[in-house]
Amino acid sequence: MISEADSMLLHHQVRKRGNRALLCHETRLQLSPDHRQLVLSRYVEHYSPQGVRWTERQHRVAVSDLLRWLIAQGEPSTTRLDTKA
């Protein structure tokens, strides 16, 4: 299962499937150990009388690329503080 240390839980869902089966979904976001990449992990676990199956997928993006994209896509706003003595 996905490491919970230093990660943010974005989504967690457990659903009953049939009489004796469960499906668990979990999505987490965390920084890579070197803090250069943002890692989105998606984990799916299926419990049934036949056994347990699980899959984990990870998607990575460089933090610098993400920040450049945010700046390019975002709408700029300005906050100004004027003080008069």
DOKELO-959459 format. One record per atom (N, C-alpha, C): atom name; x, y, z; residue number from 1. Coordinates in pm, 1 decimal, m for minus. Layout:
N
[CA; [X; Y; Z]; NUM] ...
This chain:
85
[N; [83.9; m118.8; 0.0]; 1] [CA; [0.0; 0.0; 0.0]; 1] [C; [88.0; 124.5; 0.0]; 1] [N; [32.1; 236.9; m35.0]; 2] [CA; [103.6; 363.5; m45.6]; 2] [C; [155.1; 406.1; 92.0]; 2] [N; [277.8; 455.2; 96.2]; 3] [CA; [333.7; 505.3; 220.9]; 3] [C; [257.1; 629.0; 265.7]; 3] [N; [217.7; 633.7; 391.5]; 4] [CA; [140.9; 746.8; 442.5]; 4] [C; [230.3; 855.9; 500.3]; 4] [N; [358.2; 828.1; 516.3]; 5] [CA; [450.1; 927.3; 573.4]; 5] [C; [466.4; 1043.0; 476.4]; 5] [N; [445.7; 1163.0; 524.1]; 6] [CA; [465.9; 1284.9; 445.8]; 6] [C; [383.5; 1289.5; 317.4]; 6] [N; [265.6; 1233.5; 318.4]; 7] [CA; [179.2; 1240.5; 201.0]; 7] [C; [43.4; 1297.5; 240.4]; 7] [N; [m28.2; 1347.7; 140.3]; 8] [CA; [m160.2; 1405.7; 163.2]; 8] [C; [m264.5; 1313.3; 99.2]; 8] [N; [m359.1; 1269.0; 178.6]; 9] [CA; [m466.5; 1184.3; 129.1]; 9] [C; [m566.5; 1271.6; 53.9]; 9] [N; [m583.8; 1245.3; m74.9]; 10] [CA; [m677.5; 1322.7; m156.3]; 10] [C; [m812.9; 1254.0; m167.8]; 10] [N; [m811.9; 1121.5; m167.9]; 11] [CA; [m936.7; 1047.0; m187.7]; 11] [C; [m922.5; 908.6; m125.5]; 11] [N; [m1026.8; 864.9; m57.3]; 12] [CA; [m1030.2; 729.5; m1.4]; 12] [C; [m1173.4; 679.3; m11.4]; 12] [N; [m1189.8; 562.8; m71.0]; 13] [CA; [m1324.8; 508.7; m87.7]; 13] [C; [m1320.0; 357.4; m75.9]; 13] [N; [m1416.1; 303.0; m1.7]; 14] [CA; [m1432.8; 158.1; 9.2]; 14] [C; [m1575.9; 127.9; m32.7]; 14] [N; [m1589.0; 36.8; m130.2]; 15] [CA; [m1721.7; m0.7; m179.4]; 15] [C; [m1740.8; m151.1; m169.7]; 15] [N; [m1861.3; m189.7; m136.7]; 16] [CA; [m1896.3; m329.9; m134.9]; 16] [C; [m1937.4; m370.1; m275.8]; 16] [N; [m1880.8; m480.6; m324.0]; 17] [CA; [m1913.9; m530.6; m457.5]; 17] [C; [m1961.4; m673.8; m442.9]; 17] [N; [m2088.2; m693.0; m462.0]; 18] [CA; [m2143.9; m827.1; m445.3]; 18] [C; [m2161.2; m860.0; m298.7]; 18] [N; [m2180.2; m988.1; m270.1]; 19] [CA; [m2204.6; m1031.1; m132.8]; 19] [C; [m2079.7; m1031.8; m46.3]; 19] [N; [m1965.2; m1069.0; m104.9]; 20] [CA; [m1846.3; m1088.3; m21.4]; 20] [C; [m1721.5; m1026.6; m83.3]; 20] [N; [m1737.5; m918.8; m157.4]; 21] [CA; [m1621.8; m856.0; m219.9]; 21] [C; [m1618.0; m707.2; m183.6]; 21] [N; [m1496.4; m654.6; m167.7]; 22] [CA; [m1476.3; m513.5; m137.7]; 22] [C; [m1376.8; m455.0; m237.8]; 22] [N; [m1397.2; m327.6; m268.8]; 23] [CA; [m1305.2; m256.5; m356.7]; 23] [C; [m1261.9; m130.2; m283.4]; 23] [N; [m1131.3; m111.4; m270.1]; 24] [CA; [m1075.9; 3.3; m198.8]; 24] [C; [m994.0; 87.6; m296.2]; 24] [N; [m1024.1; 218.2; m302.6]; 25] [CA; [m948.6; 313.5; m385.1]; 25] [C; [m884.3; 415.9; m292.8]; 25] [N; [m761.1; 454.0; m323.3]; 26] [CA; [m695.1; 557.5; m245.7]; 26] [C; [m604.5; 638.2; m338.3]; 26] [N; [m607.4; 770.7; m323.2]; 27] [CA; [m522.6; 859.3; m401.7]; 27] [C; [m447.7; 950.0; m305.8]; 27] [N; [m314.1; 957.7; m323.8]; 28] [CA; [m229.5; 1038.4; m236.5]; 28] [C; [m135.9; 1125.4; m319.8]; 28] [N; [m96.1; 1237.0; m259.9]; 29] [CA; [m2.6; 1328.9; m322.9]; 29] [C; [113.7; 1351.6; m227.0]; 29] [N; [236.9; 1346.8; m280.5]; 30] [CA; [353.9; 1368.0; m195.2]; 30] [C; [471.7; 1415.8; m278.6]; 30] [N; [571.9; 1467.2; m210.1]; 31] [CA; [696.2; 1505.7; m275.7]; 31] [C; [789.1; 1385.4; m279.6]; 31] [N; [871.5; 1377.2; m383.1]; 32] [CA; [973.3; 1272.8; m390.4]; 32] [C; [1075.6; 1297.6; m279.2]; 32] [N; [1154.7; 1197.3; m244.3]; 33] [CA; [1253.5; 1214.9; m136.8]; 33] [C; [1350.1; 1331.2; m159.0]; 33] [N; [1382.7; 1362.6; m285.1]; 34] [CA; [1473.7; 1474.7; m310.7]; 34] [C; [1399.3; 1608.2; m327.8]; 34] [N; [1266.1; 1606.6; m312.8]; 35] [CA; [1178.7; 1724.9; m319.6]; 35] [C; [1178.0; 1790.8; m457.3]; 35] [N; [1219.2; 1720.3; m559.6]; 36] [CA; [1221.0; 1776.7; m694.8]; 36] [C; [1099.7; 1738.3; m776.9]; 36] [N; [1026.5; 1636.0; m733.6]; 37] [CA; [910.2; 1590.1; m808.7]; 37] [C; [788.1; 1579.8; m718.8]; 37] [N; [672.7; 1605.0; m778.2]; 38] [CA; [545.2; 1582.8; m712.5]; 38] [C; [494.6; 1447.9; m761.4]; 38] [N; [452.8; 1361.9; m669.3]; 39] [CA; [413.9; 1225.3; m703.5]; 39] [C; [267.7; 1203.8; m665.2]; 39] [N; [187.1; 1167.7; m764.4]; 40] [CA; [47.5; 1131.9; m742.6]; 40] [C; [38.7; 980.2; m748.4]; 40] [N; [m5.8; 917.4; m638.8]; 41] [CA; [m14.8; 771.3; m631.2]; 41] [C; [m160.3; 730.4; m624.7]; 41] [N; [m196.4; 634.3; m709.9]; 42] [CA; [m332.6; 579.9; m709.6]; 42] [C; [m323.4; 431.2; m676.7]; 42] [N; [m395.5; 390.5; m573.7]; 43] [CA; [m389.5; 253.6; m523.5]; 43] [C; [m529.2; 193.8; m526.9]; 43] [N; [m540.1; 72.5; m581.2]; 44] [CA; [m668.1; 1.2; m586.0]; 44] [C; [m644.1; m138.1; m528.8]; 44] [N; [m732.6; m177.7; m438.0]; 45] [CA; [m723.0; m310.7; m378.4]; 45] [C; [m859.9; m376.8; m386.2]; 45] [N; [m862.0; m503.4; m429.7]; 46] [CA; [m986.6; m577.2; m446.0]; 46] [C; [m981.0; m702.2; m359.2]; 46] [N; [m1073.6; m710.6; m263.6]; 47] [CA; [m1082.9; m826.3; m174.2]; 47] [C; [m1200.9; m911.4; m219.7]; 47] [N; [m1179.2; m1042.0; m234.3]; 48] [CA; [m1287.3; m1133.8; m270.4]; 48] [C; [m1255.7; m1270.1; m210.8]; 48] [N; [m1351.1; m1362.1; m213.4]; 49] [CA; [m1322.7; m1496.9; m162.4]; 49] [C; [m1208.1; m1565.1; m238.4]; 49] [N; [m1181.9; m1522.3; m362.0]; 50] [CA; [m1074.1; m1581.5; m440.1]; 50] [C; [m936.5; m1526.9; m400.8]; 50] [N; [m932.0; m1419.3; m324.0]; 51] [CA; [m804.2; m1364.2; m282.1]; 51] [C; [m803.3; m1212.2; m290.4]; 51] [N; [m683.3; m1157.9; m281.4]; 52] [CA; [m665.4; m1012.0; m282.9]; 52] [C; [m580.5; m976.2; m404.5]; 52] [N; [m624.7; m873.9; m477.6]; 53] [CA; [m546.0; m819.1; m588.5]; 53] [C; [m530.0; m670.5; m563.7]; 53] [N; [m413.2; m618.1; m597.3]; 54] [CA; [m392.4; m474.3; m580.3]; 54] [C; [m305.2; m420.6; m692.8]; 54] [N; [m322.5; m292.0; m720.0]; 55] [CA; [m245.3; m221.5; m821.6]; 55] [C; [m213.0; m83.0; m768.7]; 55] [N; [m90.4; m39.1; m792.2]; 56] [CA; [m52.3; 97.8; m756.4]; 56] [C; [10.4; 162.1; m879.4]; 56] [N; [m36.0; 281.4; m912.0]; 57] [CA; [20.1; 358.0; m1022.7]; 57] [C; [70.2; 490.1; m969.0]; 57] [N; [183.6; 534.2; m1020.6]; 58] [CA; [239.3; 662.7; m979.0]; 58] [C; [260.3; 750.5; m1100.9]; 58] [N; [226.4; 876.3; m1084.6]; 59] [CA; [247.1; 977.0; m1188.0]; 59] [C; [337.7; 1082.8; m1127.3]; 59] [N; [444.1; 1120.8; m1198.9]; 60] [CA; [542.5; 1215.8; m1147.1]; 60] [C; [555.3; 1335.2; m1239.8]; 60] [N; [574.8; 1452.6; m1178.7]; 61] [CA; [602.4; 1574.1; m1254.7]; 61] [C; [703.8; 1655.9; m1175.2]; 61] [N; [797.5; 1716.9; m1247.4]; 62] [CA; [896.9; 1801.1; m1181.0]; 62] [C; [827.6; 1922.8; m1120.0]; 62] [N; [863.1; 1956.2; m996.9]; 63] [CA; [802.6; 2071.4; m928.2]; 63] [C; [827.3; 2198.8; m1008.9]; 63] [N; [946.2; 2214.4; m1066.0]; 64] [CA; [976.2; 2334.4; m1144.6]; 64] [C; [885.0; 2343.5; m1267.4]; 64] [N; [857.2; 2230.3; m1334.0]; 65] [CA; [765.2; 2230.3; m1448.6]; 65] [C; [623.4; 2264.7; m1405.5]; 65] [N; [582.1; 2211.9; m1291.1]; 66] [CA; [448.5; 2241.1; m1239.7]; 66] [C; [433.3; 2389.9; m1207.8]; 66] [N; [533.0; 2449.7; m1145.0]; 67] [CA; [526.9; 2592.6; m1112.0]; 67] [C; [524.5; 2678.3; m1238.7]; 67] [N; [603.8; 2642.8; m1338.9]; 68] [CA; [600.7; 2716.3; m1466.5]; 68] [C; [462.5; 2707.7; m1530.9]; 68] [N; [402.6; 2589.3; m1526.8]; 69] [CA; [269.5; 2570.8; m1583.7]; 69] [C; [166.4; 2654.4; m1507.0]; 69] [N; [173.2; 2654.0; m1373.8]; 70] [CA; [79.7; 2732.8; m1293.1]; 70] [C; [90.5; 2881.4; m1325.1]; 70] [N; [212.0; 2931.4; m1339.0]; 71] [CA; [232.0; 3072.9; m1369.7]; 71] [C; [176.5; 3105.3; m1508.6]; 71] [N; [200.7; 3015.3; m1604.9]; 72] [CA; [153.8; 3038.8; m1742.1]; 72] [C; [1.5; 3030.1; m1752.4]; 72] [N; [m60.6; 2942.1; m1673.9]; 73] [CA; [m204.6; 2919.5; m1684.7]; 73] [C; [m287.2; 3005.5; m1589.2]; 73] [N; [m225.7; 3053.0; m1484.9]; 74] [CA; [m299.2; 3126.1; m1381.7]; 74] [C; [m336.3; 3267.1; m1423.2]; 74] [N; [m430.6; 3322.8; m1352.2]; 75] [CA; [m470.7; 3461.3; m1373.9]; 75] [C; [m399.9; 3547.9; m1270.9]; 75] [N; [m320.5; 3643.6; m1317.3]; 76] [CA; [m247.2; 3726.6; m1221.9]; 76] [C; [m340.9; 3819.3; m1144.9]; 76] [N; [m308.8; 3841.9; m1021.2]; 77] [CA; [m381.7; 3938.9; m940.3]; 77] [C; [m279.9; 4015.2; m856.9]; 77] [N; [m314.7; 4137.5; m824.0]; 78] [CA; [m223.9; 4221.7; m748.6]; 78] [C; [m292.1; 4266.3; m620.1]; 78] [N; [m220.3; 4254.8; m512.0]; 79] [CA; [m267.5; 4305.9; m383.8]; 79] [C; [m174.3; 4419.0; m344.7]; 79] [N; [m234.8; 4530.2; m304.8]; 80] [CA; [m152.0; 4646.8; m274.9]; 80] [C; [m192.1; 4702.0; m140.1]; 80] [N; [m92.8; 4741.8; m65.4]; 81] [CA; [m115.9; 4801.9; 65.9]; 81] [C; [m53.7; 4941.0; 65.6]; 81] [N; [m136.4; 5041.3; 85.7]; 82] [CA; [m86.6; 5178.8; 96.9]; 82] [C; [m104.5; 5223.0; 241.5]; 82] [N; [2.5; 5270.4; 299.5]; 83] [CA; [m6.1; 5324.5; 434.8]; 83] [C; [38.5; 5469.4; 431.4]; 83] [N; [m33.2; 5550.5; 503.6]; 84] [CA; [3.1; 5692.9; 513.3]; 84] [C; [20.6; 5727.6; 659.2]; 84] [N; [127.8; 5794.4; 687.8]; 85] [CA; [157.0; 5830.5; 827.3]; 85] [C; [89.5; 5959.6; 866.5]; 85] 
